Amino acid sequence: MKTRVPLGGWLLILAMFGAVPVWSADAGHKAAVQQKEEAGKIEGIAIPRPSGGFLGLEVVGGYFKLSFYDAKKKPVTADVPRGSARWNQQQKSGKAFTVLNPAGDGKSLVGAMFVRPPYNFIVFLTLLNEAGESVESYPVNMMQ
């Protein structure tokens, strides 16, 4: 039994330096890891859409940014021309409101009104079509 302990220690040291092959995971595990790598990451708060895609709402530089994603969580172009966000301000009484207009990248909508921290409130998000009619609306609990 004493001879196995040093042998196991040497195998561990050699495996660390690549001299001995390390046992690899089975093919199913590798496929699951690869599938997770293929799926993208949603920036901000993830909001599932009824059409199968996702929205990502975050505050960047003090302004709301709404990004659009497909079912695999990859960025796509915005499918609505405009949106709006309404929330209760922490420092003042009353509601704050901003229109979300297309950003330069074409894949997101950006608000025009500065959002003061702390970001601990509920945002009522509405997506609008070309005619200005509400297409989708979501209550989002902002906690950043």
C-alpha positions in Angstrom: 0.0 0.0 0.0 2.9 2.4 0.7 4.2 1.9 -2.9 0.9 3.1 -4.4 0.9 6.4 -2.7 4.2 7.7 -4.2 3.2 6.2 -7.6 -0.1 8.1 -7.5 1.6 11.3 -6.5 4.0 11.0 -9.4 1.2 10.3 -11.8 -0.6 13.4 -10.6 2.6 15.5 -11.1 3.2 14.1 -14.5 -0.4 14.7 -15.5 -0.1 18.3 -14.5 2.8 18.8 -16.9 1.1 16.9 -19.7 3.3 13.8 -19.7 0.4 11.5 -18.8 -2.9 11.8 -20.6 -5.7 12.9 -18.3 -9.0 11.0 -18.6 -11.4 13.0 -20.7 -15.2 13.4 -20.2 -17.6 11.3 -22.3 -18.9 12.6 -25.6 -22.3 13.5 -24.1 -20.7 15.9 -21.7 -18.6 17.5 -24.4 -21.7 18.0 -26.6 -23.5 19.7 -23.7 -20.5 22.0 -23.0 -20.3 22.9 -26.7 -24.0 23.7 -26.8 -23.7 26.0 -23.9 -20.8 27.8 -25.6 -22.8 28.2 -28.7 -25.6 29.9 -26.8 -25.0 33.6 -26.3 -25.2 35.7 -23.2 -27.9 38.3 -22.7 -26.6 41.6 -21.3 -28.7 43.0 -18.5 -32.0 41.5 -17.4 -33.3 38.8 -19.6 -36.9 39.1 -20.7 -38.4 36.1 -22.7 -40.7 37.1 -25.6 -43.8 35.2 -26.7 -42.3 34.9 -30.2 -39.4 32.8 -28.9 -36.6 35.4 -28.6 -35.4 37.5 -25.7 -34.9 41.1 -24.7 -32.1 42.4 -22.6 -32.7 45.5 -20.5 -29.8 47.3 -18.8 -28.7 50.7 -17.8 -25.5 51.8 -19.6 -23.9 55.1 -18.8 -27.1 56.2 -17.0 -29.5 55.5 -19.9 -31.7 52.5 -20.6 -30.5 50.1 -23.3 -32.9 47.5 -24.7 -31.2 44.8 -26.8 -32.8 42.1 -29.0 -31.8 38.4 -29.1 -33.0 35.3 -30.9 -33.9 32.0 -29.3 -30.2 31.0 -29.1 -29.5 34.3 -27.3 -27.5 35.8 -30.2 -27.9 39.5 -30.9 -30.3 40.4 -33.7 -31.6 43.6 -35.2 -34.5 45.3 -33.5 -37.9 44.2 -34.9 -39.7 47.3 -33.5 -38.8 50.9 -34.4 -39.5 52.4 -30.9 -40.3 51.7 -27.3 -41.0 53.4 -24.1 -40.1 53.0 -20.4 -41.9 54.3 -17.4 -40.8 54.0 -13.7 -41.1 55.6 -10.3 -38.2 57.8 -9.5 -36.4 57.1 -6.2 -35.4 60.7 -5.4 -38.5 62.5 -6.6 -42.3 61.9 -6.5 -44.1 61.0 -9.6 -43.3 58.8 -12.6 -40.4 59.2 -15.0 -40.8 58.4 -18.7 -38.5 58.0 -21.7 -38.8 57.0 -25.3 -36.4 54.3 -26.5 -35.1 55.1 -30.0 -32.9 53.1 -32.3 -29.2 53.1 -31.5 -26.4 53.4 -34.0 -25.8 49.6 -34.1 -29.4 48.8 -35.2 -29.6 46.0 -32.6 -30.8 48.0 -29.7 -33.0 50.8 -28.5 -31.6 53.5 -26.2 -33.5 55.9 -23.9 -33.0 59.7 -23.9 -33.6 60.4 -20.2 -30.9 59.9 -17.6 -31.7 57.3 -15.0 -30.5 58.0 -11.5 -29.2 55.3 -9.3 -30.0 53.2 -7.2 -31.5 51.0 -9.8 -34.1 49.3 -7.6 -37.5 49.9 -9.1 -40.0 48.4 -11.6 -39.8 49.5 -15.2 -43.0 49.3 -17.4 -41.5 48.6 -20.8 -43.7 49.0 -24.0 -42.7 48.1 -27.5 -44.3 50.2 -30.3 -44.8 49.6 -34.0 -44.5 52.1 -36.8 -48.0 53.5 -36.2 -47.2 54.1 -32.5 -49.5 51.3 -31.3 -48.4 49.0 -28.4 -47.2 45.6 -29.7 -45.7 44.1 -26.5 -45.4 45.3 -22.9 -43.5 43.9 -19.9 -43.1 44.8 -16.2 -39.4 44.5 -15.4 -37.9 44.5 -11.9 -34.7 46.5 -12.2 -32.1 45.5 -9.6 -28.6 46.3 -10.7 
